[in-house]
Amino acid sequence: MPTFKQQFARYVAENNLFTHEDRLLLTVSGGVDSMVMLTLLAEEGYNFGVAHCNFQLRGAESDEDEVMVAHEAARLGVPFYNKRFDTEGEMELTGESMEMAARRLRYAWFNELCDTEGYTAIAVAHHADDSVETFFINLLRGTGLRGLTGISTRVGRIVRPLLFASRREILEYAVQHKIPYREDSSNRSTKYLRNKIRLGLVPRIREINPKFTALMRRNIGRLTDAQQFITQSVERIREVACEQWDGVDRIYLDRIDAALPRNFVLYELLNSAYGFKGDVIDRLCHALDEGAVGRRFYARDRVAVTDRGMVVVAPIEPDDDCAVEVPAGAPRAYCGNSVLFFERMSIDLIEDLNQPPHIALLDADLLTEPLTLRRWREGDRFTPFGMVGKKKLSDFLTDCKLSLPEKQRQFVLLSGEEIVWVVGQRIDDKFRLTEKSENVLCITREIV
């Protein structure tokens, strides 16, 4: 059986990830995965530099990670780049979740380093278990087959040379070769969905099948092949069924072979080219089944309209308020460049009433559903949390010092005709949690 190092070399070669002529930028957090990647690339004589992000979210622990990675880079005599990010400040500024803000910040910096320092590829230490966890995250979010293909070996500049290995194999290699690494305490928290899957779901499945990771690796490989076949087939359908006039696309339903599953074909056409999400496409297909004409469905920058015998897809006009209905029990809704995740829970599960602006905690018993999500309009008024009396939303947004483009992208969530949340900014005081509240609607906004 080949050694771990031999498997690594074979995986890099078979997937044509990089050669000794490339100049690699290694993203090294200090965790066991990235430290093993660093060691392997150093021992194999590759030309690389090390980039470390300090997101300043774990106090002294983050600083100690930084010191260790800097020490290892110095010991190996390779370039070391370090950047400290005001992650919490970014979250407050953009309304992003911690994961989204950190991801955006680090990849923007990695690409900047490639441009300024001449690196040809960005090596990231994702492994097979990360890909399996991504499979389940996307399965739970309903992303369709494309989302079940796990993590790609290569996307643009990004390469992932450890996807052949499990977390256990990487840890065993680190212990065997006395590779230093640090454990991120946040990896033990079940606050995040990925950790819930990693610490709760996967171990239980592995009790049933100890070879679960290897099995899933093969399954994901087959799903990836299937998606590639589907993508090529859908592109041929697109050539027949779609026409574009003046930037507006028309999908003619009668040009889709009646023997094919129409809804699946529409999902592939609308998701891959325009970014429409699965549950939005489900509602669009239901409207087509009902023969509805003029129903509007939204992606980030496109609107799909049902028409007689066709679906018309066009850019969202500036005066379109993008109003959508949010049915009771809906898991998510989309507004502009954001997605809102809805979770209903008992007040007993709320540990902290003080939440960042991208999370709204509402008294569910005061809401009239379905809710409505739309862009704000002149004349909108609400009572900002902690205040008395109505305030013009236009004045509130001015007080928030939003730029004109930010104001144009601002959405509100309504119960009946009342604003319950200026999304990502402030809830209405009427719908706040009080000592009388029993049921909570928790809404989390994420930038996509």
C-alpha positions in Angstrom: 0.0 0.0 0.0 1.4 3.4 -0.9 2.5 5.7 1.9 0.6 8.9 2.8 3.3 10.9 1.0 3.1 8.8 -2.1 -0.7 9.2 -2.1 -0.2 12.9 -1.9 2.3 13.0 -4.8 0.1 10.8 -6.9 -3.0 12.9 -6.3 -1.2 16.1 -7.2 0.1 14.5 -10.4 -3.2 12.8 -11.5 -5.2 15.9 -11.0 -2.5 18.2 -12.6 -2.7 20.6 -9.6 0.8 22.1 -9.8 4.4 21.3 -10.7 7.7 22.3 -9.3 7.8 25.2 -11.8 4.8 26.7 -10.2 5.0 29.3 -7.4 2.4 28.3 -4.7 0.7 30.4 -2.0 -0.1 28.1 0.9 -2.9 29.2 3.2 -1.8 28.0 6.6 -4.1 28.5 9.7 -1.9 26.5 12.1 -4.4 23.7 12.2 -3.3 20.1 11.6 -4.6 20.1 8.0 -2.7 23.1 6.8 0.5 22.2 8.8 0.6 18.8 7.2 0.2 20.4 3.8 3.0 22.8 4.6 5.3 19.9 5.6 4.5 17.8 2.6 5.2 20.6 0.1 8.4 21.6 1.9 9.7 18.0 1.9 8.8 17.6 -1.8 10.8 20.7 -2.6 8.0 22.9 -4.0 8.4 26.7 -4.4 6.0 28.4 -2.1 5.1 31.2 0.3 2.9 31.0 3.4 -0.1 33.2 4.0 -1.8 33.4 7.5 -5.0 35.2 8.4 -5.6 36.4 11.9 -9.3 37.1 12.1 -8.9 38.3 15.8 -11.9 36.4 16.9 -10.3 34.2 19.6 -8.1 36.6 21.5 -4.7 35.2 22.6 -5.5 31.9 20.8 -5.5 33.7 17.4 -2.3 35.4 18.2 -0.6 32.2 19.3 -1.6 30.6 16.0 0.0 33.5 14.1 3.2 33.1 16.1 3.5 29.4 15.4 2.9 29.7 11.7 5.4 32.6 11.4 8.0 30.4 13.3 7.5 27.5 10.9 7.8 29.7 7.8 11.0 31.2 9.2 12.4 27.7 10.0 11.8 26.6 6.5 13.1 29.9 5.0 10.0 30.7 2.9 8.2 34.0 2.5 5.6 34.7 5.2 2.6 37.0 4.8 0.3 37.8 7.7 -2.8 40.0 7.9 -5.0 40.9 10.8 -8.6 41.5 9.9 -11.2 43.4 11.9 -13.7 40.6 11.2 -16.3 41.8 13.7 -16.2 45.3 12.3 -16.8 43.9 8.8 -19.7 41.9 10.1 -21.3 45.0 11.5 -20.6 47.0 8.3 -21.9 44.4 5.8 -24.4 42.4 7.9 -22.6 39.2 6.8 -22.2 36.1 9.1 -18.8 35.5 10.6 -18.1 32.6 8.1 -19.1 34.7 5.1 -17.1 37.8 6.2 -14.0 35.7 6.9 -14.2 33.9 3.6 -14.6 37.1 1.6 -11.8 38.8 3.4 -9.3 36.0 3.1 -9.8 35.1 -0.5 -9.7 38.8 -1.6 -6.3 39.0 0.2 -5.0 35.7 -1.2 -5.8 36.9 -4.7 -4.2 40.2 -4.1 -1.0 38.4 -2.9 -1.0 36.3 -6.1 -1.3 39.4 -8.2 1.4 41.4 -6.4 3.9 38.6 -5.5 3.6 36.4 -8.6 2.0 33.3 -7.2 0.4 31.0 -9.7 -1.9 28.9 -7.4 -3.5 29.1 -3.9 -3.2 25.8 -2.0 -6.0 25.2 0.5 -5.9 22.3 3.0 -9.5 21.0 2.6 -9.7 17.2 2.9 -12.2 14.4 2.2 -14.2 14.9 5.4 -14.6 18.6 4.6 -16.1 17.5 1.2 -18.4 15.1 2.9 -19.6 17.8 5.4 -20.2 20.2 2.4 -22.3 17.4 0.8 -24.6 17.3 3.9 -24.7 21.1 4.3 -25.9 21.5 0.7 -28.3 18.5 1.0 -29.9 20.2 4.0 -30.1 23.5 2.1 -31.6 22.0 -1.0 -29.0 23.1 -3.5 -29.7 20.3 -6.0 -27.3 17.8 -7.5 -24.6 20.3 -8.2 -24.3 21.1 -4.5 -23.9 17.3 -3.7 -20.6 17.1 -5.6 -18.6 18.3 -2.5 -15.6 20.4 -2.8 -13.8 20.8 -6.2 -10.2 19.8 -6.5 -9.5 23.0 -8.5 -11.4 26.2 -8.9 -9.6 28.9 -10.8 -6.4 29.6 -8.8 -7.5 27.5 -5.9 -6.1 24.0 -5.6 -6.8 21.4 -2.8 -4.1 18.8 -2.7 -5.4 17.0 0.4 -8.8 16.0 -0.8 -7.6 12.4 -1.1 -7.1 12.1 2.6 -9.5 11.8 5.6 -9.1 14.0 8.7 -8.0 10.9 10.7 -5.3 10.0 8.1 -4.0 13.6 8.3 -3.9 13.6 12.0 -2.1 10.2 12.1 0.5 11.5 9.7 1.0 14.6 11.9 1.5 12.6 15.1 3.7 10.0 13.4 6.0 12.8 12.0 5.8 15.1 15.0 4.4 18.0 13.0 3.4 20.9 15.2 -0.2 22.2 15.0 -2.8 24.0 17.0 -6.4 23.1 17.7 -9.0 25.8 17.0 -11.4 25.8 20.0 -14.3 27.0 17.8 -14.1 23.6 16.0 -15.7 22.1 19.1 -18.6 24.5 19.1 -22.0 23.2 17.8 -23.1 26.8 17.1 -22.2 26.3 13.4 -24.0 23.9 11.0 -20.7 22.4 9.8 -19.7 21.5 13.3 -23.1 20.1 14.1 -22.6 17.7 11.1 -19.0 17.0 12.0 -19.5 16.4 15.6 -23.1 15.0 15.6 -24.2 13.5 12.4 -21.1 12.0 10.9 -19.9 10.1 14.0 -23.3 8.3 14.2 -23.2 7.3 10.5 -19.6 6.1 11.0 -20.8 3.8 13.8 -23.0 2.1 11.2 -20.3 2.1 8.5 -16.7 2.6 9.6 -15.7 3.1 6.0 -18.2 5.9 5.6 -15.6 8.6 4.4 -14.1 6.3 1.7 -17.6 5.4 0.6 -18.8 9.0 0.4 -15.6 9.9 -1.5 -16.6 7.4 -4.2 -20.3 8.6 -4.1 -19.3 12.2 -4.5 -17.0 11.2 -7.4 -20.0 9.5 -9.2 -22.2 12.5 -8.5 -19.6 14.8 -10.0 -19.4 12.7 -13.1 -23.3 12.7 -13.3 -23.4 16.5 -13.0 -20.8 16.9 -15.8 -23.0 14.8 -18.0 -26.1 16.7 -17.1 -24.4 20.1 -17.6 -23.4 19.1 -21.2 -26.9 17.8 -21.9 -28.6 20.9 -20.5 -26.4 23.1 -22.7 -27.6 21.3 -25.7 -31.2 21.8 -24.5 -30.4 25.5 -23.9 -29.4 26.0 -27.5 -32.8 24.7 -28.7 -35.2 26.0 -26.0 -33.7 29.5 -25.2 -33.6 32.7 -27.2 -32.2 36.1 -26.2 -33.5 39.5 -27.4 -32.0 42.7 -26.1 -30.7 41.1 -22.9 -33.9 39.3 -22.1 -33.9 35.5 -22.2 -37.0 33.4 -23.2 -37.2 29.7 -22.3 -39.8 28.1 -24.6 -41.4 25.2 -22.7 -42.7 23.4 -25.8 -39.1 23.1 -27.1 -38.2 20.9 -24.1 -38.6 17.3 -25.0 -41.8 16.1 -23.4 -40.1 12.8 -22.4 -37.7 14.8 -20.1 -38.6 15.8 -16.5 -39.5 19.5 -17.3 -39.0 20.8 -13.7 -35.6 19.3 -13.5 -34.5 20.8 -16.8 -35.9 24.2 -15.7 -33.9 23.9 -12.5 -30.7 23.3 -14.4 -31.4 26.0 -16.9 -32.3 28.6 -14.2 -29.8 27.7 -11.6 -26.6 27.3 -13.6 -27.0 30.4 -15.8 -28.8 32.9 -13.5 -28.4 31.7 -9.9 -32.0 30.9 -9.1 -32.3 28.7 -6.0 -34.1 25.4 -5.7 -37.1 26.4 -3.6 -37.6 29.5 -5.8 -37.6 27.3 -8.9 -40.0 24.9 -7.2 -42.5 27.7 -6.7 -42.0 28.9 -10.3 -42.8 25.3 -11.6 -45.8 25.2 -9.3 -47.0 28.5 -10.9 -46.5 27.0 -14.3 -48.5 23.9 -13.4 -51.4 26.2 -12.3 -51.2 28.1 -15.6 -50.3 31.4 -13.8 -49.3 34.3 -16.0 -47.1 37.2 -14.8 -45.9 35.6 -11.6 -42.4 36.9 -10.7 -39.6 35.1 -9.0 -36.2 36.5 -8.1 -32.5 35.6 -8.1 -29.7 37.9 -7.0 -29.9 40.1 -10.2 -32.5 38.4 -12.3 -36.3 38.1 -12.3 -38.1 35.2 -14.0 -41.6 35.8 -15.1 -44.1 33.1 -16.1 -45.8 33.7 -19.4 -47.9 31.7 -21.8 -45.8 28.8 -22.8 -42.5 30.3 -21.7 -40.4 31.7 -18.8 -38.9 35.1 -19.4 -35.7 36.0 -17.6 -34.5 39.6 -17.4 -32.2 41.8 -15.3 -34.0 43.4 -12.3 -35.1 46.9 -13.1 -34.2 49.7 -10.7 -37.8 50.5 -9.9 -38.8 46.8 -9.3 -39.5 46.4 -5.5 -38.8 42.6 -5.8 -41.8 41.8 -3.5 -42.1 38.1 -2.7 -44.4 36.2 -0.3 -42.7 34.3 2.5 -45.1 31.4 3.5 -45.3 30.2 7.0 -42.7 27.6 7.6 -40.5 28.7 4.7 -36.8 27.8 5.5 -35.4 30.7 3.5 -36.1 33.7 1.2 -33.9 35.7 -1.1 -33.5 39.4 -1.4 -31.0 41.0 -3.6 -27.5 39.8 -2.7 -28.7 38.2 0.5 -30.5 35.1 1.7 -32.6 35.0 4.8 -32.8 31.8 6.9 -35.8 31.4 9.1 -35.8 29.3 12.2 -38.7 29.0 14.7 -37.8 28.2 18.3 -39.0 28.5 21.9 -37.9 31.5 23.9 -36.2 29.0 26.3 -33.6 28.3 23.6 -32.5 32.0 23.3 -29.3 32.5 25.3 -28.6 36.1 24.3 -31.0 38.8 23.3 -28.2 41.0 22.0 -27.6 39.9 18.5 -25.6 41.5 15.6 -27.6 43.4 13.0 -27.7 40.5 10.5 -29.8 38.5 13.0 -33.4 39.4 14.0 -35.2 37.9 16.9 -38.9 38.4 16.6 -42.0 37.5 18.7 -43.5 34.9 16.4 -46.9 35.2 18.0 -47.3 38.8 16.9 -46.6 38.0 13.2 -49.3 37.6 10.6 -48.2 35.2 7.9 -47.4 34.9 5.1 -44.8 37.6 5.5 -43.8 39.9 2.6 -40.2 40.7 1.6 -39.6 43.7 -0.7 -37.4 46.7 -1.3 -38.2 49.7 0.8 -40.4 52.5 -0.6 -40.6 56.2 0.0 -43.3 56.7 2.6 -42.4 53.6 4.6 -42.4 54.1 8.4 -41.6 52.0 11.4 -40.6 52.3 15.1 -36.9 51.4 15.4 -36.2 49.0 18.3 -35.7 51.0 21.5 -37.5 54.1 20.3 -41.0 55.4 20.7 -43.1 56.7 17.8 -42.9 56.1 14.0 -39.9 57.3 12.0 -39.6 57.7 8.2 -37.5 54.8 6.9 -35.8 57.3 4.5 -34.6 59.3 7.5 -33.5 56.1 9.4 -31.4 55.0 6.4 -29.8 58.4 6.2 -29.0 58.2 9.9 -27.3 54.9 9.2 -25.1 56.7 6.7 -25.9 54.2 3.9 -24.6 55.1 0.5 -27.1 55.6 -2.4 -26.4 52.1 -3.8 -26.8 50.6 -0.3 -30.1 52.4 0.1 -31.3 51.1 -3.3 -30.5 47.5 -2.2 -32.3 47.8 1.2 -35.1 45.4 1.9 -37.8 45.3 4.5 -39.8 42.4 5.9 -43.5 43.0 6.6 -46.2 41.4 8.6 -49.4 42.5 6.8 -48.7 46.2 6.1 -46.3 46.7 9.1 -42.5 46.6 8.8 -41.1 44.1 11.2 -37.4 44.3 10.1 -35.3 46.7 8.1 -33.2 43.8 6.9 -29.7 43.8 8.4 -30.4 47.1 10.2 -33.1 47.2 12.9 -36.3 45.4 13.9 -39.5 47.3 14.7 -40.0 47.8 18.5 -43.5 46.2 18.4 -42.1 42.8 17.4 -39.2 42.7 19.9 -39.0 39.9 22.5 -40.4 40.7 25.9 -41.0 38.8 29.2 -44.4 37.7 27.7 -42.8 36.2 24.5 -43.0 32.4 24.2 -42.2 31.7 20.5 -39.4 33.2 18.5 -38.8 33.6 14.8 -35.0 33.9 14.4 -33.9 35.3 11.0 -30.3 35.3 9.8 -29.2 37.3 6.8 -26.2 36.0 4.8 -24.6 37.8 1.9 -24.3 35.5 -1.2 
